[in-house]
Amino acid sequence: MTSLINADTSGGLKLTSDTSGALDIQSAGTTKIAMDSSGNVDIVGTVTGAAVAINGSTSGAITLAVPAVAGTRTLTLPAETGTVLTSATAGVVLQVVGGQETSGGIATTSTSYITFSTAPSFAITPAATSSKILVHMRIGMQYDGGGQIENTIYRAIAGGATTELSGGTTYGISFHGTSAASGIWKETVMTFLDAPNTTAAVTYTWYSRSEGGQSVTVTHAGAVNSTTLMEIAQ
């Protein structure tokens, strides 16, 4: 049994007592706050107000404050033992995501940037708008065909319009080329530090083009292409 305090909609305040040491506070017969004989408290429903304070058994307290913005926010705690990160020191890596795959051969003569299905590409959802994203992309083998390959990274936020991250520079973020008629095969890497200013999903994708319209192989068949994205606190 449990002692009850019930704010009844027809009979007003109703009290029911027993000797269990447990107490329920009810509204119209529905329990909203339950406390067992050990003092453990369960709250059913939504707690409204500017803040909720949780006091320690001897000293100290934790206050949960409502953000000063419209709308509803949900804080989901992980189902594991550990420490909750409240504020990150600048330079701390908050998360690392990425992947790799083996590509088929892709050649192009396009002087405009193109991408392809096995191009390095991955998405990350930043924890804070102030975070920076360190983008590291690698294509295992490219062939310039005696000309020049220019590479860049495009960013899309929440699946929207893309932004070319080199800012329109002549040679993109990375390039390689040779004057030798036989061309040259080589690994190509791009690294870029981005500030997307969002907590929506951000997708980074590799793009390539031929500088002079020669046939270039932007990824060789069997090459391993990879992406690593790191969120860094600011």
ChimeraX attribute file (.defattr): number of C-alpha atoms within 10 A of each C-alpha:
attribute: neighborCount
match mode: 1-to-1
recipient: residues
	/A:1	11
	/A:2	17
	/A:3	18
	/A:4	19
	/A:5	19
	/A:6	21
	/A:7	17
	/A:8	14
	/A:9	10
	/A:10	7
	/A:11	9
	/A:12	10
	/A:13	13
	/A:14	13
	/A:15	11
	/A:16	12
	/A:17	13
	/A:18	11
	/A:19	10
	/A:20	11
	/A:21	14
	/A:22	19
	/A:23	23
	/A:24	20
	/A:25	18
	/A:26	18
	/A:27	15
	/A:28	15
	/A:29	14
	/A:30	13
	/A:31	18
	/A:32	16
	/A:33	16
	/A:34	19
	/A:35	17
	/A:36	14
	/A:37	12
	/A:38	8
	/A:39	11
	/A:40	9
	/A:41	14
	/A:42	13
	/A:43	12
	/A:44	11
	/A:45	9
	/A:46	7
	/A:47	9
	/A:48	8
	/A:49	8
	/A:50	11
	/A:51	12
	/A:52	13
	/A:53	10
	/A:54	11
	/A:55	11
	/A:56	9
	/A:57	7
	/A:58	6
	/A:59	6
	/A:60	8
	/A:61	11
	/A:62	10
	/A:63	11
	/A:64	11
	/A:65	11
	/A:66	13
	/A:67	11
	/A:68	7
	/A:69	7
	/A:70	6
	/A:71	6
	/A:72	7
	/A:73	9
	/A:74	5
	/A:75	5
	/A:76	6
	/A:77	7
	/A:78	9
	/A:79	6
	/A:80	6
	/A:81	6
	/A:82	7
	/A:83	7
	/A:84	8
	/A:85	7
	/A:86	6
	/A:87	7
	/A:88	13
	/A:89	11
	/A:90	10
	/A:91	12
	/A:92	12
	/A:93	17
	/A:94	16
	/A:95	15
	/A:96	13
	/A:97	13
	/A:98	17
	/A:99	14
	/A:100	18
	/A:101	15
	/A:102	17
	/A:103	21
	/A:104	16
	/A:105	15
	/A:106	17
	/A:107	19
	/A:108	17
	/A:109	14
	/A:110	16
	/A:111	15
	/A:112	13
	/A:113	19
	/A:114	16
	/A:115	19
	/A:116	16
	/A:117	9
	/A:118	20
	/A:119	27
	/A:120	26
	/A:121	25
	/A:122	20
	/A:123	22
	/A:124	21
	/A:125	17
	/A:126	23
	/A:127	15
	/A:128	17
	/A:129	14
	/A:130	15
	/A:131	24
	/A:132	21
	/A:133	25
	/A:134	17
	/A:135	20
	/A:136	18
	/A:137	26
	/A:138	19
	/A:139	26
	/A:140	21
	/A:141	22
	/A:142	23
	/A:143	25
	/A:144	28
	/A:145	22
	/A:146	17
	/A:147	22
	/A:148	24
	/A:149	29
	/A:150	22
	/A:151	25
	/A:152	26
	/A:153	27
	/A:154	18
	/A:155	21
	/A:156	17
	/A:157	20
	/A:158	14
	/A:159	12
	/A:160	10
	/A:161	9
	/A:162	14
	/A:163	13
	/A:164	18
	/A:165	17
	/A:166	16
	/A:167	10
	/A:168	10
	/A:169	10
	/A:170	9
	/A:171	16
	/A:172	21
	/A:173	19
	/A:174	16
	/A:175	19
	/A:176	19
	/A:177	18
	/A:178	15
	/A:179	12
	/A:180	11
	/A:181	10
	/A:182	12
	/A:183	15
	/A:184	18
	/A:185	17
	/A:186	15
	/A:187	16
	/A:188	20
	/A:189	18
	/A:190	18
	/A:191	17
	/A:192	16
	/A:193	15
	/A:194	14
	/A:195	14
	/A:196	18
	/A:197	15
	/A:198	17
	/A:199	16
	/A:200	17
	/A:201	14
	/A:202	20
	/A:203	20
	/A:204	25
	/A:205	21
	/A:206	23
	/A:207	21
	/A:208	26
	/A:209	28
	/A:210	26
	/A:211	24
	/A:212	13
	/A:213	15
	/A:214	19
	/A:215	20
	/A:216	25
	/A:217	22
	/A:218	28
	/A:219	28
	/A:220	22
	/A:221	15
	/A:222	13
	/A:223	18
	/A:224	20
	/A:225	24
	/A:226	21
	/A:227	25
	/A:228	22
	/A:229	24
	/A:230	20
	/A:231	25
	/A:232	24
	/A:233	21
	/A:234	14
